[in-house]
Amino acid sequence: MASPFNLKKEGSKSPAGKSATGKSGGGSSSGKNSPDGIWVKCPDCSEILFRKEVERNQWVCVKCSHHFRISADDYLALMVDEGTFDERFTNLSSLDPLKFKDSKRYPDRLRDAEAGGRKDAVVTGIGRVAGEPACVAVMDFNFMGGSMGSVVGEKLARLTEVAIQEELPLIIVSCSGGARMQEGILSLMQLAKTSVQLARLGERGLPFISVMTHPTTGGVTASFAMLGDVILAEPKALIGFAGPRVIEQTIQQELPKGFQRSEFLLEHGMVDQIVSRKDLKSSLAQFIRFFRDARAARPAL
C-alpha cells in the first residue's frame, strides 16, 4: 500500500517563537483564536479585557485566569529557550489515499489548512527548556482541529525515536479533537504506532511528559496523551474521549459538574498536576531534572 504521507525536501529550521513561515507567534496562529481590536471578551467570565494586557499575561484572563487557546508557536516561545529550537521532519505532508470527500474534498481541506503556514497539525523538534535539552512536540488546533492523521503520528513516532537515540526526555503538548476522520483506519493506526514508540522510550528509562491543553479529546486522549510518566494539564481544559453531550445521550444520565475538566481528572487520579501557563516552563524543567537525576542514580543492569 502506498505511503499515506508525502516526503519533500527538508525545510528550513524554525527558532522558538517563529512559525515555519518566519512569522512571530503571538496570541494565536493566523489570528483565528483572538479577535482583532483593542478589547477581547473572556469566554469564561465574560469580562471585557484590554487585549495587550491579556497578551502580556500569556493569554490568560487577568480576572478569572481562563487560559485562551494559543498557537503551537506561542507554546514553543513559552516553553523553549529562545534560539534553541531545531525543528525536525518539516518534509512530511498528507496525501489522500482514501480519496475522501464529505462536503469538501480532503485535499481541498488540507490546502485551506496549509494556508496558515503549517503542513500539518504538529510541530516537532529539539530545544532547551530552562537549559535542559529535550525533544518537544506541540499540536496546533488551527490545523484541522489538531486532528491526528498519518503525518502527525509519523512525526511523533520519529521524534520519539530521536529521543531514544539521543537519550533525551520527550515533551508533547496536546490540543486536538482526536483522530482525523478523512484518513479513516490509517489515522487510527497512529494510536498504536505512537503508543509502541512510547513503550520503547519507557524501556530505556527515558521520561515522557504529557501536557494536555483545551481541548484534548478522542484518539489523542486514547493514545499518547494519557501515557505520560507525568501528565500535566492546563486549568479547566476539556479532556476526554467522547464529548460530554454524547455521553449524556448514551447513558441517559446527567454528568457531574465539571466532568471531563482537568480539575475533575486531577481529583480522580487521571492527571498528576494542573499547571498554569506562567509556571509551565519551570515545572517542565523541574521534572526533567528529577528524571535525569533519578536515571543517573539508578544502578546499571
C-alpha positions as CSV (number, residue, x, y, z in Angstrom):
1,M,0.0,0.0,0.0
2,A,1.3,3.5,-0.9
3,S,2.5,5.7,1.9
4,P,-0.3,7.9,3.4
5,F,2.1,10.9,3.5
6,N,4.4,12.7,1.1
7,L,8.1,13.2,1.6
8,K,9.5,16.5,0.4
9,K,12.9,18.2,0.7
10,E,13.5,19.1,4.3
11,G,12.5,22.7,5.0
12,S,14.4,25.3,7.0
13,K,14.6,25.1,10.7
14,S,12.5,27.4,12.8
15,P,13.5,29.1,16.1
16,A,11.1,29.1,19.0
17,G,8.5,31.8,18.7
18,K,8.5,31.7,14.9
19,S,6.4,29.7,12.6
20,A,7.7,27.8,9.6
21,T,6.9,30.9,7.6
22,G,9.0,33.0,9.8
23,K,6.1,34.9,11.4
24,S,6.4,35.6,15.1
25,G,4.0,33.9,17.4
26,G,1.5,35.9,19.4
27,G,-1.9,35.1,20.7
28,S,-2.9,32.6,18.0
29,S,-1.8,31.3,14.7
30,S,-3.2,33.4,11.9
31,G,-5.1,35.4,14.5
32,K,-8.0,33.0,14.4
33,N,-8.4,32.5,18.1
34,S,-8.3,36.1,19.2
35,P,-10.4,38.8,17.6
36,D,-8.9,42.0,16.2
37,G,-9.1,45.2,18.0
38,I,-8.3,46.7,21.4
39,W,-10.6,44.6,23.5
40,V,-11.2,40.9,23.9
41,K,-14.0,39.2,25.7
42,C,-13.2,36.3,28.1
43,P,-15.4,33.3,27.1
44,D,-15.4,32.1,30.7
45,C,-16.2,35.1,32.9
46,S,-17.5,37.4,30.0
47,E,-15.2,40.2,31.2
48,I,-14.2,42.7,28.5
49,L,-10.4,42.8,28.7
50,F,-7.7,45.1,27.3
51,R,-6.1,43.0,24.6
52,K,-2.5,44.0,25.3
53,E,-2.9,43.2,29.0
54,V,-4.1,39.7,28.1
55,E,-1.1,39.3,25.8
56,R,1.3,40.4,28.5
57,N,-0.3,37.8,30.8
58,Q,0.5,35.0,28.3
59,W,-3.1,34.9,27.0
60,V,-4.5,34.2,30.5
61,C,-7.6,36.2,31.7
62,V,-6.5,38.7,34.4
63,K,-9.9,38.4,36.1
64,C,-10.7,34.6,36.2
65,S,-7.4,33.0,34.9
66,H,-9.1,31.5,31.9
67,H,-6.5,30.2,29.5
68,F,-7.2,31.3,26.0
69,R,-6.2,28.9,23.3
70,I,-2.8,29.8,21.8
71,S,-0.8,28.5,18.8
72,A,2.0,26.0,18.6
73,D,4.4,28.8,18.0
74,D,3.3,30.5,21.2
75,Y,3.8,27.4,23.3
76,L,7.3,27.0,21.8
77,A,8.1,30.6,22.7
78,L,6.7,30.0,26.2
79,M,8.5,26.7,26.9
80,V,11.7,26.6,24.9
81,D,14.7,28.8,25.4
82,E,15.0,31.5,22.7
83,G,17.0,30.4,19.7
84,T,17.4,26.8,20.7
85,F,14.6,25.1,18.9
86,D,15.6,23.0,15.9
87,E,12.5,21.9,14.0
88,R,12.6,18.4,12.6
89,F,10.6,16.5,10.0
90,T,9.2,19.5,8.1
91,N,9.3,17.5,4.9
92,L,6.2,15.4,5.6
93,S,2.8,16.3,4.2
94,S,-0.5,14.4,4.0
95,L,-1.8,12.6,0.9
96,D,-5.3,11.4,0.2
97,P,-5.0,7.6,0.0
98,L,-8.8,7.0,0.6
99,K,-9.9,9.7,-1.8
100,F,-12.1,11.0,1.0
101,K,-14.8,13.6,0.3
102,D,-17.5,15.0,2.6
103,S,-18.8,18.5,1.9
104,K,-15.2,19.1,0.7
105,R,-12.5,17.0,-0.8
106,Y,-9.8,16.1,1.7
107,P,-7.0,17.7,-0.5
108,D,-9.0,21.0,-0.5
109,R,-9.3,20.9,3.3
110,L,-5.6,20.3,3.5
111,R,-4.9,23.2,1.2
112,D,-7.1,25.5,3.2
113,A,-5.3,24.5,6.4
114,E,-1.9,24.8,4.9
115,A,-2.7,28.5,4.1
116,G,-2.0,29.2,7.8
117,G,1.7,28.4,7.1
118,R,1.9,24.9,8.5
119,K,1.9,21.5,6.7
120,D,0.1,19.5,9.4
121,A,-1.2,19.7,13.0
122,V,2.0,19.2,15.0
123,V,5.4,20.9,15.3
124,T,8.3,18.6,16.3
125,G,11.9,19.3,17.2
126,I,14.7,19.6,19.8
127,G,15.3,22.5,22.1
128,R,16.2,23.5,25.6
129,V,13.8,24.0,28.4
130,A,15.4,26.3,31.0
131,G,18.7,25.0,29.8
132,E,17.7,21.3,29.8
133,P,17.7,19.6,26.3
134,A,14.5,17.9,25.3
135,C,12.5,16.6,22.3
136,V,9.4,18.8,22.0
137,A,6.2,18.3,20.1
138,V,3.3,20.8,20.1
139,M,0.0,20.2,18.4
140,D,-1.8,23.1,16.7
141,F,-5.6,23.2,16.9
142,N,-5.7,25.7,14.0
143,F,-4.8,22.9,11.5
144,M,-8.0,20.9,11.1
145,G,-8.7,20.9,14.8
146,G,-5.3,19.5,15.7
147,S,-6.6,16.1,14.4
148,M,-4.1,13.2,14.2
149,G,-3.6,11.8,10.8
150,S,-0.7,9.8,9.3
151,V,1.7,12.8,9.3
152,V,1.1,13.6,13.0
153,G,1.6,10.0,14.0
154,E,4.7,9.7,11.9
155,K,6.3,12.9,13.2
156,L,5.6,11.9,16.8
157,A,7.0,8.4,16.2
158,R,10.1,9.8,14.6
159,L,10.6,12.3,17.4
160,T,10.3,9.6,20.0
161,E,13.0,7.6,18.1
162,V,15.3,10.7,18.2
163,A,14.6,10.9,22.0
164,I,15.6,7.2,22.3
165,Q,18.7,7.5,20.2
166,E,20.0,10.7,21.8
167,E,18.7,9.8,25.3
168,L,16.6,12.9,25.7
169,P,13.3,13.4,27.6
170,L,10.2,13.8,25.4
171,I,7.5,16.5,25.9
172,I,4.3,16.5,23.9
173,V,1.7,19.4,24.2
174,S,-1.7,18.1,23.1
175,C,-4.5,20.2,21.7
176,S,-6.7,18.0,19.5
177,G,-10.2,16.9,18.5
178,G,-8.8,13.4,18.0
179,A,-8.1,11.1,15.1
180,R,-8.6,12.6,11.6
181,M,-11.7,11.0,10.0
182,Q,-10.6,11.8,6.5
183,E,-7.9,9.2,6.8
184,G,-10.1,6.5,8.3
185,I,-8.3,3.4,9.6
186,L,-4.9,5.0,8.7
187,S,-5.5,7.7,11.4
188,L,-6.5,5.0,13.9
189,M,-3.2,3.1,13.2
190,Q,-1.4,6.1,14.6
191,L,-2.7,5.4,18.1
192,A,-0.9,2.1,18.1
193,K,2.3,3.4,16.4
194,T,2.7,6.3,18.9
195,S,2.0,4.0,21.9
196,V,4.5,1.4,20.8
197,Q,7.2,4.1,20.4
198,L,6.5,5.5,23.9
199,A,6.7,1.9,25.3
200,R,10.2,1.7,23.8
201,L,11.1,5.1,25.3
202,G,10.0,3.9,28.7
203,E,12.1,0.7,28.4
204,R,15.2,2.9,28.1
205,G,14.3,4.7,31.3
206,L,13.6,8.0,29.4
207,P,10.8,10.2,30.6
208,F,7.7,11.3,28.6
209,I,5.9,14.4,30.0
210,S,2.5,14.9,28.5
211,V,0.9,18.3,28.7
212,M,-2.8,18.5,27.9
213,T,-4.5,21.7,26.9
214,H,-8.0,22.7,25.9
215,P,-9.3,20.5,24.2
216,T,-7.6,17.1,24.3
217,T,-10.1,14.5,23.1
218,G,-10.7,11.4,21.0
219,G,-7.9,9.3,19.7
220,V,-5.2,11.6,21.1
221,T,-6.5,11.1,24.6
222,A,-6.9,7.4,23.9
223,S,-3.2,7.1,23.0
224,F,-0.1,9.1,23.7
225,A,-1.7,12.0,25.7
226,M,-2.6,9.6,28.6
227,L,0.7,7.6,28.6
228,G,3.0,10.2,30.2
229,D,5.2,9.4,33.1
230,V,3.9,12.7,34.3
231,I,0.6,14.1,33.0
232,L,0.2,17.8,33.3
233,A,-2.9,19.8,32.3
234,E,-3.8,23.5,31.9
235,P,-6.6,24.8,34.2
236,K,-10.2,24.0,33.1
237,A,-9.0,22.1,30.0
238,L,-11.6,19.7,28.4
239,I,-10.0,16.3,28.4
240,G,-11.8,13.1,27.4
241,F,-12.6,10.6,24.7
242,A,-16.2,11.2,23.7
243,G,-17.8,14.6,24.3
244,P,-20.0,15.1,27.4
245,R,-23.1,15.6,25.3
246,V,-22.6,12.3,23.6
247,I,-22.0,10.5,26.9
248,E,-25.2,12.0,28.4
249,Q,-27.3,11.0,25.4
250,T,-25.8,7.4,25.6
251,I,-26.2,6.7,29.3
252,Q,-29.3,8.9,29.7
253,Q,-27.9,10.4,32.9
254,E,-26.8,13.9,33.9
255,L,-23.0,14.1,34.3
256,P,-21.3,15.5,37.4
257,K,-20.4,19.2,37.5
258,G,-17.0,19.8,35.9
259,F,-17.0,16.4,34.3
260,Q,-14.0,16.0,31.9
261,R,-12.3,19.2,33.0
262,S,-8.7,19.0,34.2
263,E,-9.7,19.6,37.8
264,F,-12.2,16.7,37.8
265,L,-9.5,14.4,36.3
266,L,-6.9,15.5,38.9
267,E,-9.4,14.7,41.7
268,H,-9.9,11.2,40.1
269,G,-6.2,10.4,39.6
270,M,-6.1,10.8,35.8
271,V,-3.9,13.9,35.9
272,D,-0.9,14.4,38.0
273,Q,-0.8,18.2,38.2
274,I,-2.6,21.3,36.9
275,V,-0.1,23.9,35.8
276,S,-0.8,27.5,35.0
277,R,0.8,28.7,31.8
278,K,3.1,31.1,33.6
279,D,4.5,28.1,35.6
280,L,4.8,25.6,32.7
281,K,8.4,26.1,31.7
282,S,9.7,25.9,35.3
283,S,7.6,22.9,36.0
284,L,8.8,21.1,32.9
285,A,12.4,21.9,33.8
286,Q,11.9,20.6,37.3
287,F,10.5,17.3,36.1
288,I,13.3,16.9,33.5
289,R,15.9,17.4,36.2
290,F,14.2,15.0,38.6
291,F,14.1,12.2,36.0
292,R,17.6,12.9,34.8
293,D,19.0,12.6,38.4
294,A,16.9,9.5,39.1
295,R,18.2,7.8,35.9
296,A,21.8,8.7,36.8
297,A,21.4,7.3,40.3
298,R,19.9,4.0,39.1
299,P,22.3,1.1,39.3
300,A,23.4,-0.4,35.9
301,L,21.7,-3.7,35.0
